[in-house]
Structures are given as structure tokens and as C-alpha cells.
């Protein structure tokens, strides 16, 4: 993990009081920075506990420009932030900038607010999404209109939401924008279709089929005897929890090397691991059981070291990763190793397309009420990454999302996550840094 990633991870858990990594500028060049409610002392103290001791030097700066995403207009703009004090941190060939500023809330505080604001989906009508960006909260509402390509939320709804948020949390920066709602990207698949059957025989009983896209191939814990496929968890209907077990899942796909054209993996002859989650209930008055997904991703694997080669799956590359060439995967990134404004790429399955996009929020949440009537609980995609594109189609769920970096001779791939859902103005990504997997 990068130095920025380490500090942001500590802030995510409210150990430190900084923002997530931001795209900043001094008016001449762009760079990454963190805004902090405190001076550098607690940051250095907590970093020392994890054996990170950077060299520190002061930076004389009275202001810094921070790249800010306007959800309403769907565009980026610079925001001027007054700097109290600044520092340059150098560690392990990395340089990080931290600026003390009078921000409203830190990342950990905003993540907590993001989780708590699930209640706005129920207390206020027509709420479809909640996102945090730096010290700003953005609320999506389906109550609005689009005219000549420009969307506008209803004025009365906007004021009602802003008054509700400020009454509960004080003088927060609140933006309300038109967002009809996100939907899971399942139904059909493309380049590497994977057809899935799932059944829960646990506290919640249900079964269904789905078709998604293979995301990454991997080796669990780096063990070559444990090959796995990583894709979106909702493709498996959220089985594998303590309340959706015992369960059965079956994944099939077709290659030239498969027996009778079809290869199959089940949890009976292999293993299945869902992303991290927690059970809770939605706020009063409904009090519905809710599954909070910290990552809408899952893996299914077999105990056969020759599985990939026998099935004809190409390990170690993303197909046409830059739109033209298969490129090698040389590593993986954790959630906070990227920042708002950074570019990420998606190799879309059903769409048979390679798309570049920009990160507009590292903490974006939405829920699916419809699943309650089908499964008996409300799935909540909690604090995921949002990209400013809506190009994915149904069936692209699970497609690999990655960063392209310039290597010694050409571009290389750093794995980041899998595609989770598509909204009206964004696509959601589930990071895959929750477990150690050597990915491809």
C-alpha cells in the first residue's frame, strides 16, 4: 500500500482526521494531497505504530486548489482551500503532502455519516444514492427532471434534504442531484460469459440464475493449488453469509478446451468466499433486515493447480486492456491507493469494450429495496467507488476494473476491483483488497 493509502486507511477507521487522497494543485502543477483537521503530530504517531517513519519537512503554502466533482453538472472544478500549515512526507521513494485546513469532517467521520444516512432512503422519499467527497456529502434523488441533457433535482426536495442533513449533522457541505437510481448489472454476459445458479437454504431461502462477466483469475493467498475466479457478489445472490447458508452455487462457462464445451465450478467440489459484510436493520419505522456489503465481490475456486490451463484460461493478462492489446498484470492496488480525479479502466464483458473513466467518489452507497421482496432482506452497497461513466450494460457485472501504468517498455495493469452496478450518472466498483489474492 502507498503512503497515501496507509494514511487514508487509518482515517477511514477514524484513527486519523484526514480526508481521502485528493487531486490538488498549486496553480502550476497537479499533485496528490490530504487535507487534515489536525497538525502532523498524530499522523506521525500512528504511522510509527505500523512501522512507517517518513522524513518530514514543512511546506510554506497559504492555499491549495482541490479538484471537486459537481454531481449536479457531472463535471469537475477547482475549489480553493485555505491552508493553516503544510508538510511534505518522504518514505520508501514516495512523497506525500498533508495540509492542515478547516475541513468540516474527516474521512472516518464522513464514512460513518454515509452509513448512517441509510435512513434518508426511508425517512425522505425518492432518495437513490449517498456519496461523500472530501468534506462534502452528495444525495441523489429520483425527484427531478432532465431537459436538453441537463438534469435538475426538484427544488422542494432539495431544500427538504439539505435541512434534514444539516439539522442532524450541522453545517455540512450538502449537494443534491438528480439520480433515478442504480441497478445491478446482471442478465447477460459477453467476452467471457459466466452463467450462475445459486440457492440459499439458510434463514433466507431463495434460488435464481444469473449471467455475469468473469472479472479476474487468481490464486488464493498466492497458493498455486487454489485457483479462483473473482466477480461480483450480487451475481451469486449474496449467498455464503451466516444467514444465507447452507447454500449451493454453480458457475459454468465455455472455452474450446472445456469438456463438451462447458466447464463448471461449484462450492461442493471447491470453495466460495464472499466479500466482507455485516447484518443490520434499516432505521424506523420499517426496521427491515439489511445486508451491508463492504465489497460487492466474491470468489469461487477449486483445489486443482491445473484448472486454468485445462480450461484454456489465459492467466496474468487483461484482454485488450488498453483497447488494442492484452496487457500483463504486475500488481494490485488497495482502495485508497487511488484518489478522486484518477483514471481507471474497465474491460467490459457483454459490451465487448474497453472504457476509461474517472473516480468521482471513494465512498458511494445505494440499496436495492426490490431484493427485499425476493430474498427477505435489503442489500446495501456500502461506501463503494464511483466512476463518472454509465457505459456498462446489463451483464457487465464482475468485469475487471484496473489502473494502467507505464512500465519499462509499455503499459502494464494494476488490478483494482470489479464492476458492481450502474447508476444514472455513474458506475460503481467493488474493491478487491479485502483478502490477499494474487490476481490476474
HELIX and SHEET records of a PDB file:
HELIX    1   1 UNK A    3  UNK A   12  1                                  10    
HELIX    2   2 UNK A   41  UNK A   49  1                                   9    
HELIX    3   3 UNK A  107  UNK A  116  1                                  10    
HELIX    4   4 UNK A  117  UNK A  119  5                                   3    
HELIX    5   5 UNK A  120  UNK A  123  1                                   4    
HELIX    6   6 UNK A  155  UNK A  169  1                                  15    
HELIX    7   7 UNK A  233  UNK A  236  5                                   4    
HELIX    8   8 UNK A  259  UNK A  261  5                                   3    
HELIX    9   9 UNK A  307  UNK A  311  1                                   5    
HELIX   10  10 UNK A  335  UNK A  337  5                                   3    
HELIX   11  11 UNK A  370  UNK A  375  1                                   6    
SHEET    1   A 7 UNK A  55  UNK A  59  0                                        
SHEET    2   A 7 UNK A  85  UNK A  91 -1                                        
SHEET    3   A 7 UNK A  94  UNK A 100 -1                                        
SHEET    4   A 7 UNK A  30  UNK A  36  1                                        
SHEET    5   A 7 UNK A  22  UNK A  25 -1                                        
SHEET    6   A 7 UNK A  63  UNK A  70 -1                                        
SHEET    7   A 7 UNK A  75  UNK A  82 -1                                        
SHEET    1   B 8 UNK A 173  UNK A 178  0                                        
SHEET    2   B 8 UNK A 136  UNK A 141  1                                        
SHEET    3   B 8 UNK A 127  UNK A 133 -1                                        
SHEET    4   B 8 UNK A 353  UNK A 368 -1                                        
SHEET    5   B 8 UNK A 343  UNK A 348 -1                                        
SHEET    6   B 8 UNK A 400  UNK A 406 -1                                        
SHEET    7   B 8 UNK A 411  UNK A 422 -1                                        
SHEET    8   B 8 UNK A 183  UNK A 184 -1                                        
SHEET    1   C 7 UNK A 173  UNK A 178  0                                        
SHEET    2   C 7 UNK A 136  UNK A 141  1                                        
SHEET    3   C 7 UNK A 127  UNK A 133 -1                                        
SHEET    4   C 7 UNK A 353  UNK A 368 -1                                        
SHEET    5   C 7 UNK A 378  UNK A 387 -1                                        
SHEET    6   C 7 UNK A 289  UNK A 293  1                                        
SHEET    7   C 7 UNK A 277  UNK A 281 -1                                        
SHEET    1   D 9 UNK A 173  UNK A 178  0                                        
SHEET    2   D 9 UNK A 136  UNK A 141  1                                        
SHEET    3   D 9 UNK A 127  UNK A 133 -1                                        
SHEET    4   D 9 UNK A 353  UNK A 368 -1                                        
SHEET    5   D 9 UNK A 343  UNK A 348 -1                                        
SHEET    6   D 9 UNK A 400  UNK A 406 -1                                        
SHEET    7   D 9 UNK A 411  UNK A 422 -1                                        
SHEET    8   D 9 UNK A 327  UNK A 332  1                                        
SHEET    9   D 9 UNK A 317  UNK A 318 -1                                        
SHEET    1   E 8 UNK A 173  UNK A 178  0                                        
SHEET    2   E 8 UNK A 136  UNK A 141  1                                        
SHEET    3   E 8 UNK A 127  UNK A 133 -1                                        
SHEET    4   E 8 UNK A 353  UNK A 368 -1                                        
SHEET    5   E 8 UNK A 343  UNK A 348 -1                                        
SHEET    6   E 8 UNK A 400  UNK A 406 -1                                        
SHEET    7   E 8 UNK A 411  UNK A 422 -1                                        
SHEET    8   E 8 UNK A 427  UNK A 431 -1                                        
SHEET    1   F 2 UNK A 144  UNK A 147  0                                        
SHEET    2   F 2 UNK A 150  UNK A 153 -1                                        
SHEET    1   G 4 UNK A 205  UNK A 213  0                                        
SHEET    2   G 4 UNK A 193  UNK A 201 -1                                        
SHEET    3   G 4 UNK A 247  UNK A 254 -1                                        
SHEET    4   G 4 UNK A 262  UNK A 266 -1                                        
SHEET    1   H 5 UNK A 270  UNK A 274  0                                        
SHEET    2   H 5 UNK A 298  UNK A 302 -1                                        
SHEET    3   H 5 UNK A 227  UNK A 231 -1                                        
SHEET    4   H 5 UNK A 216  UNK A 220 -1                                        
SHEET    5   H 5 UNK A 437  UNK A 439 -1                                        
END                                                                             
